[in-house]
Amino acid sequence: MNKKEVYDTFAQLEKDATATLEQLQKMKHEVELLMESNTALSIENQHLRDRLAELEKQEQLNKEMSTPEMSQSRLNLEKIYEEGFHVCNVFYGSRRVEDEPCAFCIDVIYGERK
């Protein structure tokens, strides 16, 4: 090998090494971004799990403290009442003006359950 070939070989190796180094730096930067994103998502995921557990605990407490379920017929009356109609025997079927409450209707829906 003559001097020129040796020099050209070193020059080519230097170019290749520089290109490889640039690729490694780019890949390192991408891995750093992925790790940051992964950490942020892991933290968010843990917060969501904690919140879900809190909501489930609250829902369980609400179920334990709530009154017994209403019958299907009372649920239907409640739905009609919420849609703005009277369900009491005094004004049955008429529209409640500006959705004003009606003591008779409330008594029919939520009154003494037998």
C-alpha positions as CSV (number, residue, x, y, z in Angstrom):
1,M,0.0,0.0,0.0
2,N,1.4,3.4,-0.9
3,K,1.0,6.5,1.2
4,K,-1.9,7.9,-0.8
5,E,-3.9,4.7,-0.3
6,V,-3.2,4.7,3.4
7,Y,-4.2,8.3,3.7
8,D,-7.4,7.8,1.6
9,T,-8.3,4.8,3.8
10,F,-7.9,6.8,6.9
11,A,-10.0,9.6,5.5
12,Q,-12.8,7.2,4.5
13,L,-12.7,5.6,8.0
14,E,-12.9,9.0,9.6
15,K,-16.0,9.9,7.4
16,D,-17.6,6.6,8.3
17,A,-16.9,7.1,12.0
18,T,-18.3,10.6,11.9
19,A,-21.4,9.4,10.2
20,T,-21.8,6.6,12.7
21,L,-21.3,9.0,15.6
22,E,-24.0,11.3,14.1
23,Q,-26.4,8.4,13.9
24,L,-25.7,7.4,17.4
25,Q,-26.3,10.9,18.6
26,K,-29.6,11.1,16.8
27,M,-30.7,7.7,18.2
28,K,-29.6,8.8,21.7
29,H,-31.8,11.9,21.4
30,E,-34.8,9.8,20.2
31,V,-34.3,7.4,23.1
32,E,-34.2,10.3,25.5
33,L,-37.5,11.7,24.1
34,L,-39.1,8.2,24.3
35,M,-38.0,7.8,27.9
36,E,-39.3,11.2,28.9
37,S,-42.7,10.4,27.2
38,N,-42.8,7.0,28.8
39,T,-42.1,8.5,32.3
40,A,-44.8,11.1,31.8
41,L,-47.3,8.5,30.6
42,S,-46.5,6.2,33.6
43,I,-47.1,9.0,36.1
44,E,-50.3,10.0,34.4
45,N,-51.4,6.3,34.3
46,Q,-50.7,6.0,38.0
47,H,-52.8,9.2,38.7
48,L,-55.6,7.8,36.7
49,R,-55.5,4.5,38.6
50,D,-55.5,6.3,41.9
51,R,-58.5,8.4,40.8
52,L,-60.4,5.4,39.5
53,A,-59.8,3.6,42.8
54,E,-61.0,6.7,44.7
55,L,-64.2,6.9,42.5
56,E,-64.9,3.1,42.9
57,K,-64.5,3.5,46.7
58,Q,-66.9,6.5,46.7
59,E,-69.4,4.6,44.6
60,Q,-69.3,1.6,46.9
61,L,-69.9,3.9,49.9
62,N,-72.8,5.6,48.1
63,K,-74.3,2.2,47.3
64,E,-74.0,1.1,50.9
65,M,-75.6,4.3,52.2
66,S,-78.3,4.7,49.5
67,T,-81.9,3.8,50.0
68,P,-83.3,0.6,48.4
69,E,-84.0,0.6,44.7
70,M,-87.3,1.9,43.5
71,S,-89.7,-0.3,41.6
72,Q,-89.8,-0.1,37.8
73,S,-93.2,1.7,37.9
74,R,-91.9,4.4,40.2
75,L,-88.8,4.8,38.0
76,N,-91.2,5.3,35.1
77,L,-93.1,7.9,37.0
78,E,-89.9,9.6,38.0
79,K,-88.8,9.8,34.4
80,I,-92.1,11.3,33.3
81,Y,-91.9,13.8,36.2
82,E,-88.4,14.8,35.1
83,E,-89.6,15.3,31.6
84,G,-91.9,18.1,32.9
85,F,-95.2,16.4,33.5
86,H,-97.3,15.8,36.6
87,V,-97.8,12.2,37.8
88,C,-100.0,13.0,40.8
89,N,-103.7,12.2,40.7
90,V,-104.5,15.9,41.1
91,F,-102.8,17.2,37.9
92,Y,-101.9,13.9,36.1
93,G,-100.6,14.4,32.6
94,S,-100.5,18.2,32.6
95,R,-97.3,20.0,32.0
96,R,-95.5,21.5,35.0
97,V,-95.0,25.2,34.3
98,E,-91.3,26.0,34.3
99,D,-90.6,22.6,35.9
100,E,-91.9,23.8,39.2
101,P,-91.9,21.1,41.9
102,C,-95.1,19.4,42.9
103,A,-95.5,18.0,46.4
104,F,-98.2,15.6,45.3
105,C,-96.0,14.2,42.5
106,I,-93.0,13.9,44.8
107,D,-95.2,12.0,47.3
108,V,-96.4,9.6,44.6
109,I,-92.9,8.9,43.4
110,Y,-90.9,8.9,46.7
111,G,-93.6,8.6,49.3
112,E,-94.1,5.6,51.6
113,R,-92.9,2.5,49.8
114,K,-94.8,-0.7,50.4
